[in-house]
Amino acid sequence: MTRIISPSMLSADFGNLERDTKMIDRSAAEWVHIDVMDGVFVPNISFGFPVMKPIRKATNKVLDVHLMIVEPEKYVRRFVEAGADYVTFHYEATDDIEGCINAIREAGAKVGISIKPATNATALTDILSKVDLVLVMSVEPGFGGQSFIDGSLDKIRDLAKMRREQGLDFIIEVDGGISAKNAAEVFNAGAEALVAGSAVFGAADPEAEIINMLKA
Protein backbone atom coordinates (compact mmCIF):
# COMPACT_ATOMS: atom_id res chain seq x y z
CA MET A 1 0.00 0.00 0.00
CA THR A 2 1.18 3.52 -0.82
CA ARG A 3 2.53 5.52 2.12
CA ILE A 4 3.06 9.27 1.80
CA ILE A 5 4.14 11.78 4.44
CA SER A 6 3.21 15.41 3.82
CA PRO A 7 4.99 17.65 6.36
CA SER A 8 2.94 20.73 7.22
CA MET A 9 4.71 24.03 6.68
CA LEU A 10 2.46 25.56 9.33
CA SER A 11 4.88 24.07 11.88
CA ALA A 12 8.04 25.19 10.07
CA ASP A 13 10.21 28.09 11.19
CA PHE A 14 8.72 31.02 9.25
CA GLY A 15 12.03 32.85 9.53
CA ASN A 16 13.78 29.95 7.77
CA LEU A 17 11.13 28.78 5.35
CA GLU A 18 13.55 28.06 2.51
CA ARG A 19 15.83 26.04 4.83
CA ASP A 20 12.93 23.97 6.15
CA THR A 21 11.48 23.40 2.68
CA LYS A 22 14.85 22.20 1.42
CA MET A 23 15.04 19.82 4.38
CA ILE A 24 11.73 18.29 3.28
CA ASP A 25 13.05 18.18 -0.28
CA ARG A 26 15.99 16.04 0.92
CA SER A 27 13.79 13.82 3.05
CA ALA A 28 11.72 10.72 2.33
CA ALA A 29 8.53 12.82 2.38
CA GLU A 30 6.91 12.95 -1.06
CA TRP A 31 4.60 15.92 -0.48
CA VAL A 32 4.75 19.36 1.14
CA HIS A 33 1.54 20.42 2.91
CA ILE A 34 0.53 24.08 2.87
CA ASP A 35 -2.34 25.22 5.09
CA VAL A 36 -4.17 28.32 3.88
CA MET A 37 -6.42 29.97 6.49
CA ASP A 38 -8.53 33.10 6.17
CA GLY A 39 -9.52 33.86 9.76
CA VAL A 40 -13.17 33.35 8.77
CA PHE A 41 -13.65 29.63 8.09
CA VAL A 42 -11.14 28.94 10.86
CA PRO A 43 -10.01 31.29 13.68
CA ASN A 44 -6.49 31.73 12.36
CA ILE A 45 -4.67 33.28 9.40
CA SER A 46 -1.74 31.72 7.53
CA PHE A 47 -0.06 31.46 4.15
CA GLY A 48 -1.22 33.18 0.98
CA PHE A 49 0.00 33.27 -2.62
CA PRO A 50 3.27 35.19 -2.01
CA VAL A 51 4.52 32.61 0.52
CA MET A 52 3.75 29.71 -1.80
CA LYS A 53 6.06 30.93 -4.52
CA PRO A 54 9.36 30.61 -2.58
CA ILE A 55 8.22 27.21 -1.27
CA ARG A 56 7.53 26.10 -4.84
CA LYS A 57 10.97 27.38 -5.87
CA ALA A 58 12.70 25.47 -3.05
CA THR A 59 11.24 22.03 -3.85
CA ASN A 60 10.20 19.84 -6.76
CA LYS A 61 7.97 17.74 -4.52
CA VAL A 62 4.19 17.68 -4.68
CA LEU A 63 2.64 20.83 -3.20
CA ASP A 64 -0.41 19.69 -1.26
CA VAL A 65 -2.46 22.83 -0.62
CA HIS A 66 -5.28 22.74 1.94
CA LEU A 67 -7.68 25.67 1.73
CA MET A 68 -9.44 26.47 4.98
CA ILE A 69 -11.19 29.48 3.51
CA VAL A 70 -14.73 30.51 2.65
CA GLU A 71 -15.76 30.63 -1.02
CA PRO A 72 -12.65 28.73 -2.15
CA GLU A 73 -13.91 28.67 -5.75
CA LYS A 74 -12.89 32.34 -6.03
CA TYR A 75 -9.24 31.61 -5.34
CA VAL A 76 -8.36 28.11 -6.53
CA ARG A 77 -6.95 29.20 -9.90
CA ARG A 78 -4.49 31.57 -8.20
CA PHE A 79 -3.25 28.78 -5.93
CA VAL A 80 -2.67 26.54 -8.93
CA GLU A 81 -0.82 29.37 -10.67
CA ALA A 82 1.32 29.74 -7.52
CA GLY A 83 2.40 26.10 -7.85
CA ALA A 84 -0.20 23.86 -6.17
CA ASP A 85 -0.33 20.27 -7.45
CA TYR A 86 -3.31 19.33 -5.27
CA VAL A 87 -5.88 21.88 -4.14
CA THR A 88 -8.12 20.68 -1.32
CA PHE A 89 -11.14 22.70 -0.23
CA HIS A 90 -13.64 22.12 2.56
CA TYR A 91 -17.02 20.54 1.99
CA GLU A 92 -18.35 22.89 4.67
CA ALA A 93 -16.85 26.07 3.16
CA THR A 94 -18.78 26.47 -0.10
CA ASP A 95 -22.28 26.31 -1.55
CA ASP A 96 -20.79 25.50 -4.96
CA ILE A 97 -18.95 22.21 -4.62
CA GLU A 98 -19.31 21.34 -8.32
CA GLY A 99 -18.05 24.76 -9.34
CA CYS A 100 -15.04 24.47 -7.06
CA ILE A 101 -14.17 20.99 -8.36
CA ASN A 102 -14.45 22.22 -11.96
CA ALA A 103 -12.37 25.33 -11.28
CA ILE A 104 -9.52 23.25 -9.82
CA ARG A 105 -9.60 20.79 -12.74
CA GLU A 106 -9.73 23.56 -15.33
CA ALA A 107 -6.75 25.26 -13.67
CA GLY A 108 -4.75 22.04 -14.08
CA ALA A 109 -4.46 20.69 -10.52
CA LYS A 110 -5.79 17.58 -8.80
CA VAL A 111 -8.90 17.97 -6.69
CA GLY A 112 -9.15 17.32 -2.96
CA ILE A 113 -12.10 17.73 -0.63
CA SER A 114 -11.84 17.87 3.15
CA ILE A 115 -14.28 17.21 5.97
CA LYS A 116 -14.17 18.51 9.53
CA PRO A 117 -14.48 16.11 12.50
CA ALA A 118 -18.24 16.68 12.84
CA THR A 119 -18.97 15.86 9.17
CA ASN A 120 -19.75 12.22 8.34
CA ALA A 121 -18.00 10.46 5.48
CA THR A 122 -21.42 9.70 3.97
CA ALA A 123 -21.81 13.41 3.16
CA LEU A 124 -19.32 12.79 0.34
CA THR A 125 -21.04 9.76 -1.20
CA ASP A 126 -22.02 11.49 -4.43
CA ILE A 127 -18.80 13.50 -4.71
CA LEU A 128 -16.18 10.77 -4.38
CA SER A 129 -16.08 9.92 -8.08
CA LYS A 130 -15.23 13.53 -8.89
CA VAL A 131 -12.19 14.00 -6.64
CA ASP A 132 -8.60 12.72 -6.47
CA LEU A 133 -8.21 13.04 -2.71
CA VAL A 134 -10.29 13.13 0.47
CA LEU A 135 -8.70 14.83 3.47
CA VAL A 136 -10.01 13.72 6.85
CA MET A 137 -9.42 16.30 9.55
CA SER A 138 -8.56 14.37 12.71
CA VAL A 139 -8.48 17.61 14.74
CA GLU A 140 -10.51 20.80 14.50
CA PRO A 141 -8.94 22.77 11.64
CA GLY A 142 -7.17 26.02 12.35
CA PHE A 143 -4.27 25.30 14.70
CA GLY A 144 -1.34 22.90 14.89
CA GLY A 145 -0.34 20.75 17.86
CA GLN A 146 -3.78 19.27 18.68
CA SER A 147 -4.38 15.65 19.73
CA PHE A 148 -5.72 13.09 17.26
CA ILE A 149 -9.48 12.46 17.56
CA ASP A 150 -9.84 8.68 17.85
CA GLY A 151 -13.19 8.58 16.06
CA SER A 152 -11.35 9.63 12.91
CA LEU A 153 -10.22 6.03 12.40
CA ASP A 154 -13.81 4.92 11.82
CA LYS A 155 -14.27 7.72 9.29
CA ILE A 156 -11.13 6.58 7.43
CA ARG A 157 -12.42 3.00 7.37
CA ASP A 158 -15.79 4.21 6.09
CA LEU A 159 -14.13 6.10 3.26
CA ALA A 160 -11.94 3.12 2.38
CA LYS A 161 -15.04 0.93 2.25
CA MET A 162 -16.90 3.45 0.06
CA ARG A 163 -13.88 3.60 -2.23
CA ARG A 164 -13.87 -0.17 -2.66
CA GLU A 165 -17.62 -0.36 -3.17
CA GLN A 166 -17.61 2.40 -5.79
CA GLY A 167 -14.48 1.06 -7.51
CA LEU A 168 -12.63 4.35 -7.07
CA ASP A 169 -8.99 5.20 -6.44
CA PHE A 170 -8.94 8.57 -4.64
CA ILE A 171 -6.25 9.05 -1.99
CA ILE A 172 -7.30 9.21 1.66
CA GLU A 173 -5.24 11.81 3.51
CA VAL A 174 -5.39 12.50 7.26
CA ASP A 175 -4.39 15.71 9.02
CA GLY A 176 -4.12 16.37 12.75
CA GLY A 177 -2.26 14.84 15.67
CA ILE A 178 -0.19 12.49 13.48
CA SER A 179 3.13 11.13 14.71
CA ALA A 180 5.19 7.94 14.57
CA LYS A 181 3.15 6.72 17.57
CA ASN A 182 -0.13 6.48 15.66
CA ALA A 183 0.97 6.44 12.00
CA ALA A 184 0.65 2.65 11.67
CA GLU A 185 -2.90 2.72 13.03
CA VAL A 186 -3.91 5.44 10.58
CA PHE A 187 -2.25 3.78 7.59
CA ASN A 188 -3.84 0.45 8.51
CA ALA A 189 -7.30 2.06 8.66
CA GLY A 190 -6.95 2.83 4.95
CA ALA A 191 -5.11 6.15 4.64
CA GLU A 192 -2.28 6.62 2.16
CA ALA A 193 -1.13 10.16 3.00
CA LEU A 194 -0.46 11.56 6.46
CA VAL A 195 0.04 15.24 7.24
CA ALA A 196 2.45 15.84 10.11
CA GLY A 197 3.49 19.23 11.42
CA SER A 198 4.79 19.50 14.96
CA ALA A 199 5.82 15.82 14.98
CA VAL A 200 8.23 16.52 12.11
CA PHE A 201 9.44 20.06 12.77
CA GLY A 202 9.53 19.57 16.54
CA ALA A 203 11.70 16.46 16.27
CA ALA A 204 15.43 16.50 17.03
CA ASP A 205 15.95 14.88 13.62
CA PRO A 206 12.99 15.70 11.34
CA GLU A 207 14.22 13.56 8.46
CA ALA A 208 14.52 10.52 10.74
CA GLU A 209 11.04 11.20 12.13
CA ILE A 210 9.59 11.12 8.61
CA ILE A 211 11.21 7.72 8.05
CA ASN A 212 9.87 6.51 11.41
CA MET A 213 6.35 7.40 10.32
CA LEU A 214 6.74 5.73 6.92
CA LYS A 215 8.02 2.54 8.55
CA ALA A 216 5.56 2.52 11.45
N, C-alpha and C positions, 0 to 999 in steps of 0.2 A: 504494500500500500504506500502511496505517495506520502511523504512527510516534508512539510515546509515550515520554516520558522520565519516570521516577519517581524523583526524588531521594530518597536514603536519609537519614532523620533520624538514623541512627546516627552520621553524620559531621558533624552540625550542632553548634553551640555549645550545650551543655546549659544554660549560664547565660543564653542568649538564645534560647530555643526559640521563643517567640512571634515575635521579630524574624525568625528564619530561616524560620519557617513562612510568614510574610507575604511574605517575599521569593519563596518558591516560588509563593505565590498570585498574585503579580504577573507571574511568569515565563511562558514558553511551555510549561512542564511541565504535563501534564494530571493527573498522579497525584502523591501523596505516599506514599513507602514507609516503613513502620514495621516494624522488626525486633524481634520479641519472643523473648527467649532466657531459658532457665530454669537454666542452669548444669549441666544434666543431659544433655539431648540434644546440646548444644554446650557447650564449656568457657568460657562467658561468661554474664553476666546483663545484661539491658537493660530496656527499657520494659515497663510493665504498664498496667493499666486507668487509673490516675489520670493518667498522663502523656498518654494518648491524648485525654482530654477537652479540655485546653487546645489541643491541636493541631487537634482537630475544630472548636473554636470559632474558631480563627484562619484557617481556610480552608474554602471550599466545594468544593474539588477532591476528586477520588476518593481515599479513604483505602485504600491497598493494604497490607494487614496480613499479614506473613509470620511464621507461628508456627514457631519452632524450639524446640518444647517436646514433652515426652513426654505421651502421653494427651491430645492436643489436644481430643478430643471433649468433655472435661469443661469446657472453658473457652470454646468458640467462641461460645456465646450471649452471654456477657458482653462479648466483643470487639465483637460486632455492636451490642449495646446502647451501647457506648462510642463508636460511630460508624463502624465499619469498613464499607466498601462491598464490598471483596473480602476474604475470609479464606482464606489459603493455608496448608495444613498439609503436613507431610512424609510421604511414602509410607513412609519408614523409621521413623516415630515412633509408629505406632499399629498395633494388631492389629485395629482396627475401622474400616477405611476407609469402608465403606458407612455405618456409623453416623455417622461424622464428616461425610461429604458431606451426609447427611440433616439433621443438626443445623444445619449452616450454612444450608442452603436454608430450613429451617423457621424459622430466626431472621430470615430476610429478606435475606441477603447473597448475593453471587455466590461460587462455589466455585473455589478454586485448589488444585492439588496440586504439590508440589515434589519434585525428586529431587537427591540429592547427586551429586558427580562420579563416584563408583564405581557408581552405579545406571544400568543401561541403559534407554533409552527404551522398549524392548519390554516392560519390567515394567508399563507403563501401558496396554498394548494394550486390555484389557477395561474400563478405567476412563475412557478419553478421552471417551466419549459422555455421561458423567455430570458433567463439569466444565466450567467456563467459562474456565479458565486453567491452563496448565502452566508452572511456574517452573523453569527449568534453572539450577542452581547451577554457575557457571563458576569457582568457588573453593570451598575447603572452608568450610562455613558456620560462623559464630561470630565472625569478626573482619573489620573493614574493612581496606582498603589492600593486599589481596593481588593477585598478578598473574593475569591471565586464563589459564585452562587451555585450550590450543589445541584439544584434542580435543572441547571443548564444541561447536564448530562442526558437527561430524559429528552430534552428538546433536540439535542444532537442526534440521539437515536431515532427520534421521530422523523427528522429530516432525512436521515440515511435510509430509513424504511420507505419513505415517500419517493426518494430518488430511485430505489430499486423497483418499486411498484410501477413508477411512471417510465422506467427505462431511460433515465436521464444521467448526465455526467457532470453536473455542476459541482464545484468545490465547496466543501463546508469549512468555513473559517470560524475561529473562536477567539474572542478578545475580552480579556479581563481576568486578572488574578492567576495568570499562567506562569508556571515555573517548572523546573525539572522535577519537582515533587509530585505534580499532578499531570504532567504532559502525557505520560503513558495512558492514564485513565481517559483523557480527552481524545487522544488518537484512537484508542480502542473503541470508543463510543461511536466513531465514524468520521471524525474530523480529519482533514488533510493538512490544513494550515493553521498555525497557532501564532497569535500576536502576543509578543512579550515585551514589556517596557522596562519596568523597574528591575525585574529579574535579570535582564541582560545588562542594562547600563549601571545597575547597582552592584554587579558582581565584581569581585577582585580581578577576574579574568573573563571578560564578556565573551570572547571567542570560544573559550572552553565551555562556558555555560550554554551557549547555543548548541554545541556538540552534545552536551549532557541531555538537553531537551530532545534532540533528534534521536538519541540512542535510548531514551527512557523506556 
